[in-house]
Amino acid sequence: MSNPKYSGMKIDTMNKQNIALSNDVVIILDSSNNKVLRVFDVKDSSQVTTIEHSMEIIKFELNQVATSYDRKVAIIDSNKDCWMTQLHKNDWVKVNSMVESLLWNDQWDILCLISDNT
């Protein structure tokens, strides 16, 4: 059982919109800074890394099929832009703009977006 914690964590605000889980990591949107994602190891609850974006993160999803080293996170920021990075690199790549929703396929490393951008 994993029990990730960090200073300033607000348990009462936790819900499925601010947490993502894979078989090796848990990602939590920092409740005091919505630009920061905190990455924890599932096995021992230790914080592995922190990922920071320049804008407020509205939604995020974690891919499920990669290894821990190749694991990716995709986000929608407050400008409705979709960005993606590997967990251990914090090197954001813009995927699309005017994105309403996103979801990783659970069997293949494919990201699906719903966007108003043509």
DOLOLO-74878 format. One record per atom (N, C-alpha, C): y, x, z; atom name; residue number from 0. Coordinates in Angstrom, 3 decimals. Example, Ala and Ser with C-alpha at 12.3 -4.5 7.8 and 13.67 -1.06 7.14 Angstrom:
// residues 2
c2,c1,c3,site,pos
-5.690,13.190,7.800,N,0
-4.500,12.300,7.800,CA,0
-3.300,13.200,7.800,C,0
-2.250,12.850,7.080,N,1
-1.060,13.670,7.140,CA,1
0.030,12.900,7.870,C,1
// end
This chain:
// residues 118
c2,c1,c3,site,pos
-1.171,0.843,0.000,N,0
0.000,0.000,0.000,CA,0
1.244,0.895,0.000,C,0
2.193,0.538,-0.846,N,1
3.420,1.325,-0.974,CA,1
4.557,0.633,-0.224,C,1
5.404,1.437,0.401,N,2
6.517,0.897,1.168,CA,2
7.769,1.749,0.931,C,2
8.331,1.685,-0.300,N,3
9.501,2.523,-0.600,CA,3
10.727,2.102,0.196,C,3
11.497,3.101,0.639,N,4
12.726,2.845,1.396,CA,4
13.778,3.872,1.012,C,4
15.040,3.471,1.120,N,5
16.151,4.402,0.956,CA,5
17.304,3.934,1.826,C,5
18.208,4.825,2.111,N,6
19.352,4.505,2.955,CA,6
20.217,3.435,2.294,C,6
20.514,2.388,3.016,N,7
21.330,1.300,2.485,CA,7
20.546,0.222,1.769,C,7
19.234,0.304,1.782,N,8
18.385,-0.681,1.114,CA,8
18.508,-2.036,1.793,C,8
18.695,-3.089,0.993,N,9
18.826,-4.448,1.519,CA,9
17.598,-5.252,1.104,C,9
16.674,-5.417,2.028,N,10
15.423,-6.127,1.766,CA,10
15.667,-7.585,1.395,C,10
16.663,-8.208,1.992,N,11
16.918,-9.630,1.761,CA,11
17.402,-9.930,0.341,C,11
17.833,-8.919,-0.417,N,12
18.292,-9.153,-1.795,CA,12
17.234,-8.790,-2.830,C,12
16.042,-8.365,-2.393,N,13
14.978,-7.976,-3.320,CA,13
14.403,-9.200,-4.015,C,13
14.237,-9.081,-5.323,N,14
13.592,-10.118,-6.117,CA,14
13.051,-9.484,-7.397,C,14
12.440,-10.257,-8.269,N,15
11.816,-9.688,-9.472,CA,15
12.827,-9.148,-10.477,C,15
14.119,-9.475,-10.333,N,16
15.149,-8.949,-11.222,CA,16
15.575,-7.531,-10.851,C,16
15.309,-7.075,-9.638,N,17
15.771,-5.740,-9.256,CA,17
14.638,-4.806,-8.822,C,17
13.427,-5.092,-9.306,N,18
12.294,-4.206,-9.042,CA,18
11.346,-4.228,-10.245,C,18
10.782,-3.075,-10.560,N,19
9.783,-2.982,-11.634,CA,19
8.644,-2.100,-11.138,C,19
7.435,-2.390,-11.592,N,20
6.247,-1.724,-11.085,CA,20
5.338,-1.316,-12.236,C,20
4.779,-0.128,-12.140,N,21
3.696,0.297,-13.027,CA,21
2.570,0.805,-12.132,C,21
1.526,1.385,-12.732,N,22
0.409,1.855,-11.901,CA,22
0.734,3.124,-11.119,C,22
1.866,3.802,-11.437,N,23
2.185,5.043,-10.736,CA,23
3.575,5.086,-10.107,C,23
4.488,4.223,-10.524,N,24
5.844,4.236,-9.950,CA,24
6.370,2.815,-9.698,C,24
7.321,2.762,-8.764,N,25
8.090,1.547,-8.493,CA,25
9.549,1.918,-8.734,C,25
10.265,1.073,-9.462,N,26
11.688,1.308,-9.684,CA,26
12.460,0.184,-9.018,C,26
13.489,0.556,-8.267,N,27
14.323,-0.413,-7.563,CA,27
15.775,-0.198,-7.963,C,27
16.465,-1.285,-8.318,N,28
17.896,-1.223,-8.591,CA,28
18.615,-1.085,-7.261,C,28
19.427,-0.040,-7.131,N,29
20.142,0.237,-5.884,CA,29
21.069,-0.931,-5.553,C,29
20.907,-1.509,-4.380,N,30
21.692,-2.692,-3.997,CA,30
23.156,-2.360,-3.714,C,30
23.481,-1.104,-3.456,N,31
24.871,-0.732,-3.196,CA,31
25.571,-0.147,-4.425,C,31
24.808,0.177,-5.476,N,32
25.379,0.722,-6.706,CA,32
24.515,0.270,-7.877,C,32
24.948,-0.764,-8.595,N,33
24.157,-1.347,-9.679,CA,33
24.102,-0.487,-10.934,C,33
24.532,0.751,-10.836,N,34
24.397,1.710,-11.938,CA,34
23.227,2.659,-11.709,C,34
22.560,2.523,-10.561,N,35
21.521,3.479,-10.152,CA,35
20.164,2.797,-10.007,C,35
19.139,3.430,-10.605,N,36
17.752,3.035,-10.419,CA,36
17.064,4.111,-9.600,C,36
16.360,3.702,-8.567,N,37
15.627,4.652,-7.715,CA,37
14.139,4.549,-8.051,C,37
13.529,5.688,-8.309,N,38
12.130,5.744,-8.729,CA,38
11.286,6.300,-7.585,C,38
10.236,5.542,-7.213,N,39
9.360,5.920,-6.110,CA,39
7.923,6.049,-6.594,C,39
7.187,6.973,-5.992,N,40
5.763,7.128,-6.251,CA,40
5.019,5.988,-5.541,C,40
4.090,5.366,-6.222,N,41
3.340,4.250,-5.650,CA,41
2.427,4.707,-4.520,C,41
1.829,5.889,-4.658,N,42
0.832,6.346,-3.691,CA,42
1.402,6.653,-2.316,C,42
2.519,7.381,-2.271,N,43
3.034,7.794,-0.962,CA,43
4.448,7.295,-0.657,C,43
4.998,6.461,-1.523,N,44
6.329,5.852,-1.343,CA,44
7.475,6.863,-1.355,C,44
7.218,8.095,-1.754,N,45
8.298,9.086,-1.805,CA,45
9.192,8.834,-3.025,C,45
10.474,9.112,-2.869,N,46
11.396,8.939,-3.982,CA,46
11.213,10.103,-4.948,C,46
10.882,9.788,-6.199,N,47
10.608,10.792,-7.221,CA,47
11.901,11.265,-7.863,C,47
12.755,10.320,-8.246,N,48
14.012,10.646,-8.910,CA,48
14.974,9.468,-8.817,C,48
16.192,9.726,-9.228,N,49
17.216,8.685,-9.341,CA,49
17.749,8.726,-10.759,C,49
17.872,7.565,-11.372,N,50
18.402,7.477,-12.730,CA,50
19.724,6.741,-12.657,C,50
20.754,7.309,-13.261,N,51
22.069,6.680,-13.220,CA,51
22.555,6.397,-14.635,C,51
23.154,5.221,-14.809,N,52
23.749,4.826,-16.080,CA,52
25.256,4.690,-15.868,C,52
26.015,4.762,-16.944,N,53
27.477,4.718,-16.829,CA,53
28.019,3.315,-16.574,C,53
27.246,2.294,-16.908,N,54
27.659,0.901,-16.716,CA,54
26.707,0.210,-15.741,C,54
27.127,-0.942,-15.245,N,55
26.288,-1.726,-14.353,CA,55
25.026,-2.190,-15.085,C,55
23.882,-2.065,-14.433,N,56
22.599,-2.467,-15.008,CA,56
22.340,-3.930,-14.674,C,56
22.167,-4.731,-15.710,N,57
21.934,-6.169,-15.548,CA,57
20.444,-6.491,-15.475,C,57
19.649,-5.846,-16.347,N,58
18.203,-6.080,-16.403,CA,58
17.528,-4.766,-16.776,C,58
16.323,-4.559,-16.284,N,59
15.564,-3.369,-16.656,CA,59
14.079,-3.667,-16.674,C,59
13.365,-2.933,-17.521,N,60
11.914,-3.082,-17.644,CA,60
11.290,-1.698,-17.778,C,60
10.089,-1.565,-17.273,N,61
9.350,-0.312,-17.246,CA,61
8.151,-0.428,-18.178,C,61
7.942,0.590,-19.058,N,62
6.761,0.499,-19.920,CA,62
5.503,0.705,-19.089,C,62
4.392,0.195,-19.585,N,63
3.163,0.153,-18.795,CA,63
2.052,1.057,-19.316,C,63
2.167,1.596,-20.514,N,64
1.029,2.293,-21.117,CA,64
1.160,3.812,-21.140,C,64
2.293,4.353,-20.843,N,65
2.481,5.806,-20.881,CA,65
1.954,6.463,-19.614,C,65
1.827,7.784,-19.689,N,66
1.496,8.543,-18.488,CA,66
2.751,8.654,-17.628,C,66
2.583,9.108,-16.420,N,67
3.717,9.227,-15.511,CA,67
4.830,10.084,-16.096,C,67
4.467,11.170,-16.758,N,68
5.476,12.070,-17.321,CA,68
6.240,11.420,-18.478,C,68
5.561,10.577,-19.262,N,69
6.169,9.945,-20.438,CA,69
6.723,8.554,-20.161,C,69
6.638,8.099,-18.930,N,70
7.063,6.742,-18.592,CA,70
8.529,6.522,-18.969,C,70
8.817,5.342,-19.547,N,71
10.169,5.013,-19.991,CA,71
10.684,3.765,-19.279,C,71
11.994,3.683,-19.179,N,72
12.644,2.490,-18.674,CA,72
13.685,2.072,-19.713,C,72
13.776,0.776,-19.948,N,73
14.795,0.221,-20.841,CA,73
15.669,-0.711,-20.013,C,73
16.965,-0.689,-20.299,N,74
17.905,-1.510,-19.528,CA,74
18.813,-2.299,-20.461,C,74
19.392,-3.349,-19.906,N,75
20.536,-4.038,-20.513,CA,75
21.683,-3.825,-19.549,C,75
22.793,-3.296,-20.069,N,76
23.938,-3.043,-19.199,CA,76
24.948,-4.185,-19.271,C,76
26.043,-4.058,-18.555,N,77
27.039,-5.133,-18.465,CA,77
27.750,-5.399,-19.800,C,77
27.637,-4.501,-20.769,N,78
28.164,-4.729,-22.125,CA,78
27.134,-5.375,-23.039,C,78
25.959,-5.702,-22.492,N,79
24.821,-6.252,-23.224,CA,79
24.246,-5.253,-24.228,C,79
24.429,-3.967,-23.946,N,80
23.804,-2.917,-24.742,CA,80
22.456,-2.588,-24.131,C,80
21.469,-2.312,-24.993,N,81
20.151,-1.904,-24.525,CA,81
20.056,-0.387,-24.655,C,81
19.637,0.257,-23.575,N,82
19.469,1.702,-23.508,CA,82
18.069,2.004,-23.008,C,82
17.555,3.193,-23.405,N,83
16.226,3.598,-22.974,CA,83
16.253,5.083,-22.609,C,83
15.451,5.458,-21.610,N,84
15.291,6.863,-21.230,CA,84
13.920,7.071,-20.620,C,84
13.455,8.318,-20.662,N,85
12.271,8.676,-19.907,CA,85
12.682,8.836,-18.452,C,85
11.807,8.492,-17.535,N,86
12.150,8.520,-16.113,CA,86
12.592,9.891,-15.632,C,86
11.998,10.942,-16.159,N,87
12.270,12.279,-15.647,CA,87
13.364,13.015,-16.415,C,87
14.006,12.344,-17.379,N,88
15.014,13.041,-18.181,CA,88
16.432,12.537,-17.980,C,88
16.614,11.254,-17.691,N,89
17.950,10.669,-17.522,CA,89
18.839,10.965,-18.726,C,89
18.244,10.862,-19.922,N,90
18.928,11.111,-21.181,CA,90
18.907,9.805,-21.984,C,90
19.945,8.988,-21.811,N,91
19.974,7.640,-22.363,CA,91
20.141,7.644,-23.879,C,91
19.382,6.771,-24.551,N,92
19.485,6.559,-25.988,CA,92
19.777,5.072,-26.197,C,92
20.838,4.785,-26.957,N,93
21.174,3.385,-27.219,CA,93
20.216,2.813,-28.253,C,93
19.623,1.666,-27.923,N,94
18.640,1.024,-28.787,CA,94
19.292,-0.055,-29.641,C,94
20.141,-0.879,-29.035,N,95
20.777,-1.985,-29.749,CA,95
21.924,-2.528,-28.900,C,95
22.720,-3.400,-29.494,N,96
23.816,-4.041,-28.764,CA,96
23.652,-5.560,-28.813,C,96
24.426,-6.237,-27.995,N,97
24.379,-7.706,-27.885,CA,97
22.963,-8.208,-27.586,C,97
22.303,-7.548,-26.641,N,98
20.918,-7.867,-26.293,CA,98
20.894,-8.898,-25.170,C,98
20.106,-9.922,-25.362,N,99
19.966,-10.991,-24.373,CA,99
18.759,-10.778,-23.455,C,99
17.682,-10.222,-24.017,N,100
16.453,-10.078,-23.249,CA,100
15.634,-8.915,-23.802,C,100
14.765,-8.362,-22.943,N,101
13.876,-7.284,-23.372,CA,101
12.580,-7.362,-22.603,C,101
11.515,-6.833,-23.216,N,102
10.204,-6.832,-22.575,CA,102
9.321,-5.801,-23.261,C,102
8.602,-4.998,-22.461,N,103
7.630,-4.046,-22.995,CA,103
6.304,-4.762,-23.218,C,103
5.617,-4.412,-24.290,N,104
4.260,-4.882,-24.499,CA,104
3.374,-4.231,-23.449,C,104
2.406,-4.955,-22.892,N,105
1.589,-4.398,-21.820,CA,105
0.390,-3.584,-22.316,C,105
0.101,-3.602,-23.649,N,106
-1.019,-2.839,-24.175,CA,106
-0.593,-1.699,-25.101,C,106
0.596,-1.787,-25.689,N,107
1.109,-0.773,-26.604,CA,107
2.503,-0.369,-26.161,C,107
2.927,0.806,-26.538,N,108
4.248,1.293,-26.141,CA,108
5.316,0.738,-27.100,C,108
5.483,-0.581,-27.052,N,109
6.410,-1.288,-27.937,CA,109
7.382,-2.097,-27.091,C,109
8.666,-1.962,-27.398,N,110
9.720,-2.696,-26.707,CA,110
10.204,-3.817,-27.612,C,110
10.254,-5.026,-27.075,N,111
10.712,-6.193,-27.826,CA,111
12.083,-6.605,-27.279,C,111
13.034,-6.866,-28.192,N,112
14.395,-7.269,-27.797,CA,112
14.756,-8.573,-28.466,C,112
15.567,-9.373,-27.775,N,113
16.223,-10.526,-28.393,CA,113
17.716,-10.204,-28.392,C,113
18.272,-10.185,-29.628,N,114
19.635,-9.703,-29.780,CA,114
20.427,-10.586,-30.736,C,114
21.743,-10.669,-30.506,N,115
22.651,-11.365,-31.411,CA,115
23.188,-10.434,-32.503,C,115
22.843,-9.156,-32.411,N,116
23.316,-8.160,-33.360,CA,116
22.537,-8.282,-34.670,C,116
23.252,-8.322,-35.767,N,117
22.554,-8.449,-37.072,CA,117
22.551,-7.153,-37.819,C,117
// end
